[in-house]
Amino acid sequence: MKRWLVVIAGVAVGVVVARRMSRVARTYPPSSLAAAGRDSVFGLLGNVKDFIVDIREGMAEREAEIQTAFAEGVALDDELHYPPSDEDSYDQHSTGAAHR
């Protein structure tokens, strides 16, 4: 008896949900859904194009900075600290400085 009550309640909920979904679906004609999809795709493409333009402008600015610094013989990034190269660690090992 309890199982039948659960089955009947589930069927009733399913019918109510299906009717509401079909009513909502009728309010959105396919043409409006297609237009909304088209607008969102074109909006996304526009954002990607703007991003690419910004990246290219930044690259051009940085390239101009590098060329100017190269022409003047100036180091660009003095604050960068590079890790020691393999040659540096080889020199320490060969002199015994690392083992002291």
C-alpha positions, 0 to 999 in steps of 0.5 A: 500500500505504501509503495503505491502511494509513493508511485502515485505521488511520483506520477503526479509530480511528473505530470505537474512538472511536464505541464509546467515545462511545456507551458514555459517552452511555448513562451519561448519560440525557436526564433527567440532562442536562436537569436539569443544563442546567436547574440551570445556567440557573437558577443563571445567572439567580440570579446575574444577579438578584443582580447587578442587586440589587447595582447598584440598591443601589449606585445608591440609595446614590450617589443618597442621597450626591448628594442630601445633598451637594446639600442641604448645598451641598458638592462631591462629587468635588473630586479630579476634574479636568475637561478645559478646555471649548471656551470656555477654549481660545477665550479663550486663542486670542483673547488670544494667550496660546496662541501666545506 
